[in-house]
Amino acid sequence: MSVDIERRGAIAIITINQPDKLNAMNSERLRALHGALRQLDMVRSVRCIVVTGAGDRAFVAGADISEMATLAPDEGLAFARIGHAVTAKIEQLAQPVIAAVNGFALGGGCELALACDIRLASDTAVFAQPEVGLGVPPGWGGTQRLARVVGPGLASEMILTGRRVDAAEALRVGLVNAVHAGAELMEHAVTMAERIAANSPRAVSASKQLMGLALAGNPSNGLATEARRFADAFGSADQREGMAAFLEKRTATFQDEQVPEQEGNSDR
């Protein structure tokens, strides 16, 4: 399989598994990744997802140029839309998604990481949006998401020059949350995922959705929705358990539950 799913309790690990191609994404692998995300979207016992690449050289070394080289405009649009469907799905999932970037994250690989909620990198990770050197702009959301993460100045520099950013610079500019030795990256990613999974799944899902609204550029709508979602949590099993555990000085135990329809996605 070009995309593998591994379960570790409440954590799911998605591995893009084409190391001989540096995990470059063609249409087939994009569809497989989208299918894996949709599959996990249905599983409420999965509370956090980690996405990584097979091998120790690349997370995703971009889109498959051998497929792109001969595309006509309508075919290019179809290819872009598959990439957009994958990155949008990551953002729309109820579960948080951690990118464990274990090497090259170039072009579409950088865009895939940008769609994730949290990015952890190995000390050998390299990020870039080099598409302009191939005669095209970024096509899977890089022009929109990179500026939100690192600011418009650096995003413009990266996209317009195509230059590479190593792990140390990525940490300094906020492109990644942390950098770890390559052999320790997945351990740290899973540990963070377990910390997320130990919290109320309802509250985690609501928090992710609300932070997404903050990035949508409508603060008034985001604040009003936050207040409603905060109020909606009261009387839920998670709220009762979380606050009772605090008052009783014990660790809260949150149960898996079906997220109400309005908190989910239209394609569930």
N, C-alpha and C positions, 0 to 999 in steps of 0.2 A: 504493500500500500504506500502511496506517496504522502499520505497524511495519517498519522497514527494517534490513537487516543489511549491514554493510560489513566486508570483511576487509583488514587491514593486516599482512601476515605472520602472526605468531602471535597477533595481537590481533584481536578482533571487536568492532565498535561497533554496538550496537543503538540505533536512533533511533526514538522514539515520534513519529510524523509526522502530527500533526493540529493544526498551529499555529493555524488559524482557530478551533479550540475550546480553545486553550491546552493542547492535548494531554490534555484531560480523558479519563478512562477509562470507557468503557461496556463492556458485556459483549463486544461484538465485538472491541474493541481489547485487552481483557484476554486473550481467547482467542488473539489473534494474538501477543501478547507471550509468553504461555505456550508457544505453538508455536515461537517463535523460540528461547526458552531450551532447550526440549527438543531442537531441531535442533542447537544448538551443544554441548549436553551429549554428543552422539554423536561430536563431532569432536575427536580427541585432539591435532590440530595447533593447535587454539585453546587457548592457555594462560592467557589473561586476557580478560575481557569488560568493556567500558565501556558503560554505559547512560546515555543523555541524551535531551533533548527537542528537537524541531525548533523553529527560530526563536530569538529572543533574549529572549522574554518569560517563558517557562515551561518548567520541567522536566516536571512534570505538575501541573496546577492542580486536582487532586482527581478524585473520581468524577463522572460525568456526572449532575448533579442532575435533568436533564430525564427521564432514564430512571428514577431512583430515586423521583421524586415520587409516583408512583401504585402503587408496589409493595405487594403484600400480604405478610404475614409470611413465608409460604413462599417467595415470590419474593425477598424480602429476604435470606432465608437462602441461597438459591441464588446470589445476587449476592455475598454475603459469602464464600461458599466459593470462587468463582472468584478473588476477590482473594487469599484465603488460599493458594490453589494457586500463584499467581504468586509471592508473597513466599516461600513455603516452597521453591519450586523454586530461587529465587535462593540461598537458604541451603544447599540440598542439592547444588548444582552442585559438581563437582570443581574447576572453575576459580574463582578469586577474581573478584568483580564490583566494579567501581568505579562509583559514581554520580557523573556530572558534572552537577551541579545548576545549570542555567543560567537561573534565574529562579524563578518561583513553584513551591514544593513544598508544596502545601496538602492537608490531608486524606489521601486515598489516595496523593498524590504524596509526602508526607512519609513515609508508611508504606512506600512502594516504596523510597525512599532508605534508610530504616532497615534494610531487609532486606539491603542491600548490605554488603560487607565494609569498604569504604572510601568516604568521601564527600568529594568536592572541590566547592567552590562558587564561582560567580562573585560579584563584589562586589555584584551586584544580587539575589542569591538571597534568598528569603523562605520561612521554614518556619512551619507552623502545623497544629494539629489543631482545626479550627473546628466539628466536627460537632455539638457540643452546642447551638450556635446554630441548627441545622437540625432539632433535635428527636431526634437519634440519637447514640449514642456512636460512637467510632471503630470501624470494622468490619473492617479488614484487618491487624490486629496492632499498632496504635499503642499500645493500653493495655498491651501486654506488652513491646514492644521499646523504647519511648521511655525508660522508667525505667531500663533496662539501660544506655542510652547516656548520659543526662544526669543520672540519679539520680531518686529518687521525688519529691522536693520540687518540682523544676522541671517534671518530667513532669506532676505533678498540676496545677500552675499552668497549664501550656500547654493541657492537655486540658480542665480545668474552666472556664477563662476563654475559651479559644479564641484567645488573643492571638497576634500574629505575632512571630517572632524574625527579625531581619535577619542578614545574613551575618557582621557583626562580632560580634554576640552569639553566633551559632551557633559561631563559632570559639572564643570565650572559654569557652563551657560544654562544649566537646568534642563538639558535634553534628556538626561537620565537621572534617576533618583539616587543610584549608588553604583559603584564599580567594585567588582570582586575578582579574585583570581579565577581563571577559567574553570579549574577543577572544583571550585566551591560555589559557582554561580547557581546551579540548580538547587543546591541545599539551601541557599539564602532565599531563592525564589519560593520554594516550597514552604519554608518557615514563615515567610511573609504571608503566603496564601493561607496557611493554617491560622495565623493570627486574625486574618479577615474572616475566615470561616467560623471562628469561635464566636463571632458577634451575631446579633440578630439578623437573619437573612432578609427580613422585611425592611429593617432600617437601613441595612447596607444597600439594598436595591433602590430604596427611595433616595438615599444620599447620592448614589451614582446618577440617577435620573435628574435630580435637582442640580447637581454640578454641571450636567450637560446643558441645562437651561441657562446657567450662568454664561456659558460660552456661546449661546445663541444670540446674544446681543440685545436682550430685552429684560433688563434688570427688574422692572416693575412686575412683569409677569412671573419671573423667577421667584421674587420675594413673596408674592401672593400665593404662588403654588407651594412654596416651602411652608408657609404658615398653615395651609390646608393639610399638607401631608403630615406635618408635625401633630396637628390636632387629630387626624385620622388614626395615628398610632395608639392613641390612648384607648384603653379597653381591649387592645389586642393581647394575645397570649405572650408575645415577645415583650411588650411593655410591662405587663404584670410580672413576668419572670425576671426581667432585667432589673427592675426597681426593687422587687422583693429580695433578690439576691444581694443587691447593694446594702439594703437595710439589715439583712441577716448576716452580712459579712461572709458571703460564700461566693463561689464561682457560678455564674449563670449558666444554665443549660438550655439552649434554644433548640426547639424541635423543627424539623422540616415541615413546611406547610405550602399549600398552593397559593401562589401570589395572586391577588385579585386581578381580574381581567384588565382593569384600567391601569395597572402597573406594568402590564406586559406589553408585548408587541403585537402589531396587527397581523403578523404572519405566524403566530403560534397556533 
